[in-house]
Amino acid sequence: MAGPVQSIERAAAILRLLAGGPRRLGLGEVASSLGLAKGTAHGILRTLQHVDFVEQDEGTGKYQLGAALLHLGTSYLDVNELRSRSINWADALAARSGEAVRLGTPLEGKVLIVHHVFRPDDTLQTLDVGALLPLHASSLGKVLLAFGTATLDPMPADGLEAYTRHTLVVREDLDRALAEIRELGWGAEVQEMSMGDAGIAAPIRGHGGLVVGAIGLSGAVERICDPRGRPLPALIALLREAARAISRDLGAVRW
């Protein structure tokens, strides 16, 4: 029997490396992490880039997983499985945080809400399952954009749609926000889709560490954020704990 093909093993190692962290990696970081010569690593990265398995940021020259690979990684995961694996954790998150919990996946340039747990109080609430949210103005959408699970349509000449005066409508501003989400591992929107409301979200990962969805908390801005409009650390900690638990159930071995 023929032995393993070294170039394929190295390509797989690079893909695992890029999938294992929330940030882009430069050529030197990839080469040193895997013990490869820069020329070898560069050749493999260029080949992976050619087939859209890897993307290179024009500004920094660093690499991240490409849209084609992310599509392959998420295609195995039925939305119903994502929902079923998340139900218990979402219920517990709502009970512990006192806020509404929503689970989102990308659909045709929007965020599809596939599960919604009401805030655990007696106030009148509307079920959001099946609702479509804008990618750029929701915490769920921004997380999906940041980790490459969703993409925006070509930028309109007059900018992205403004839902409030806080909505990020300039692509450069949104790109900066997405870079911060990749660094922090979670995202937020504060009165960007609706005045008086705020939300935070974290990625859900499947096999190989690929982001397959997002889970978020949403509610009144004064409950989600401190007086300076910053999301409360305690809520962020609860959210990320739930996201990690769901990811483990879906087969993610690294976070």
C-alpha positions, 0 to 999 in steps of 0.5 A: 500500500502506498504511504501517506502523501506528505504535502497533503499531511502538511496542508491538513496541519495548516488548516487545523492550525488556522481553525484552532484559533480566533485570529489570522496567522502570518506566514512566519507564524504558520511556518514556525508553529509547524516546523516548516520552511517558509518557502514550503509553508508559502507554497502550500498556503498559495495552493490552498488559497487558489482553491478557496480553502484559505484567504489572505487579508490584503491589509496584513497579509495574514491567513484565515480559513476560506469560504469554500472550506467553511462551506464544506465544514458546515454542510454536514451539520443539519440545523436541527442537530445544531438546535437539538444539541443546544436546547438544554444549554440555551435553557440553562443560559436563559435561567442563569442570565435572566435574559432571552437566548437566541441561536442563529445560523446564516441564510441567504445573507441574513441570520436565521433564528433557529431557536429562541428561549424567552426571558424568564419573567412574566413580560409579554414576548414574541417568538423569534424562531424563523426570523431573519436578522441583518448580519451587520447590525446584530451580535449574532450576525457580526460573530458569523461574519467575523469567523467567515461563516457568513458573508455580506453581499457586495457593498452598496454605493450608499453604504450598509442599511442603517437601523439606528444612528448607532448602526455600523454602515461604513465597511471600514468601521464594520471590518474593525469591529469584526477584527475585534470580535476575532480577538475577543472571541465574542461580539456585541451590538448596542442599540445598532438594530433597535434603540434601547436594546443590546445583544452579545453573541459567541461562536459555536464550533463543530468538528475541526473548530469551524464555526457553525453558528452563534448563540446570543443573549439579548435584552434591554441595554441597561440590563446587558450593559454597564452605564458606559454601554459596555457589555457586562463581564458576568453575562459574557462569561455565562454566554461563552461557557454555554457556547463552549459546552455546545461546541463540545457536544458538536465535536469541537475538541479545541476552543 
